[in-house]
């Protein structure tokens, strides 16, 4: 019996077309993954000079930023070419200072650049403007991150803003750094340390001894600006305008920070607010101004679990001056004011406040505060002494989980930024909350 062999006919052209289609689809799927897999460049600065000499073997900070911002090598191999989101590090003998001849190249072109200092703290490397030039600028759509660096001695004049740094609509993230001794000497706007017209985040950073003839000794936050300050110190800054520490025309959130020893010849030695500002678990101490030694408010202000102490004013509101808008105090201490009353203006008592002279609170009396000191945590605070009427008097609705130092609060928290606890309570709190 013969077997019948069946032969099937295949359309060769159709199969080839199908195979090619599958290959193309596979490539289209793979291309994004391939691109994503290409590592970002890590550029290493090995020179403290401020030059742009291609092929000299030295990778300067100026050259590294230019390469990273443009994703090319402009240095004949001195620095790597940028490639996507880039990181700039340093190989230098520390402590070191890079003194600039002119402002460093602006971060632009939608670039994402991170600059990481060479040491465990900001003291290892200082970028200096030699009291004549601004240090850094981030333009619209770009992102600049700064970690463990000192930005110092920057300077601008005339209509220029931001002595140390100008955020021109970008995103700037500053961590574990120092912004010091920068100046904006034009009378127009200001921002001695930083002028922010974008998104600015400041964490575990000190802004100290910056100055402006405009407003915002440490920071001028523009109407388009969003500023977040966490676990940071703003101290010793000054202005001939408003806001020795911070002048706000945009949105500001302050948490766990200390604003101390700042001065203004007008309003707000520590803070001048002209838009929306909230401050939580923070200390505002030893500031001085004509109006509102601690805080001057012209718009919307919310103060929760803050301690305002030792502020002074020559005209009104040594601790807090309310000129317009809405000011709400919650779980806050205002005391030890100098020259004028603790508060001035129409202020809403949100409950559980302790204002020593009773000028803006139902509760008055001496809160028994210690001097501004290092009581643990990243920033200085005013400790509560035993027997303080601020102990266990906070409104639980507004109590934060921890105080300014990171110390756990009890169920009924203390009023102010500092949570009192006896040595035995400190010993057993970790067990209670385990």
DALINBEL-V564330 format. One record per residue. PSI is psi in whole degrees, 0 to 359 (999 if undefined). Layout:
<<PSI> <PSI>>
This chain:
<<128> <137> <139> <122> <123> <125> <123> <143> <132> <141> <98> <318> <319> <318> <319> <319> <319> <316> <315> <321> <316> <322> <315> <315> <318> <318> <319> <322> <322> <331> <313> <320> <321> <316> <319> <331> <344> <120> <145> <155> <146> <108> <133> <119> <126> <13> <142> <0> <166> <66> <170> <59> <105> <136> <12> <2> <355> <128> <106> <164> <321> <315> <320> <318> <319> <315> <315> <321> <331> <358> <41> <172> <112> <9> <10> <39> <357> <317> <153> <157> <148> <159> <90> <226> <112> <153> <132> <123> <182> <140> <85> <155> <124> <155> <148> <156> <129> <114> <124> <146> <335> <171> <142> <157> <140> <144> <114> <200> <23> <19> <153> <109> <132> <128> <118> <122> <163> <350> <176> <340> <171> <340> <345> <328> <127> <130> <117> <137> <3> <32> <23> <340> <150> <152> <305> <154> <135> <122> <171> <130> <354> <162> <127> <124> <135> <126> <134> <57> <154> <124> <111> <156> <31> <157> <136> <162> <180> <228> <4> <153> <158> <85> <320> <315> <138> <112> <101> <57> <5> <197> <123> <129> <119> <126> <135> <45> <176> <131> <108> <144> <36> <154> <139> <103> <13> <152> <354> <296> <287> <224> <70> <312> <306> <137> <122> <117> <24> <226> <122> <127> <126> <118> <135> <45> <150> <128> <107> <140> <35> <157> <148> <150> <348> <236> <157> <76> <312> <310> <132> <115> <110> <174> <333> <4> <146> <118> <131> <126> <121> <131> <42> <165> <128> <106> <141> <18> <158> <157> <149> <356> <228> <149> <79> <321> <295> <132> <120> <126> <2> <236> <130> <135> <126> <130> <133> <32> <164> <127> <107> <148> <25> <159> <149> <140> <357> <250> <136> <83> <316> <305> <136> <122> <125> <13> <256> <124> <135> <140> <130> <139> <46> <162> <130> <108> <139> <23> <159> <149> <176> <312> <130> <72> <317> <300> <138> <124> <131> <4> <251> <117> <131> <125> <117> <127> <47> <159> <119> <118> <147> <24> <156> <153> <145> <338> <303> <150> <69> <318> <308> <129> <121> <118> <318> <164> <221> <129> <122> <127> <135> <129> <41> <144> <134> <121> <171> <34> <153> <135> <318> <177> <163> <318> <158> <136> <179> <105> <134> <121> <102> <359> <143> <34> <156> <104> <119> <314> <4> <16> <342> <32> <151> <336> <129> <160> <164> <120> <358> <66> <143> <173> <163> <122> <169> <101> <23> <159> <178> <344> <160> <152> <168> <114> <152> <132> <156> <139> <2> <136> <356> <349> <129> <37> <6> <155> <117> <335> <325> <358> <133> <159> <324> <165> <190> <330> <349> <5> <133> <137> <151> <177> <313> <103> <168> <152> <140> <184> <347> <132> <117> <140> <142> <162> <321> <322> <322> <324> <321> <349> <316> <328> <323> <320> <10> <999>>
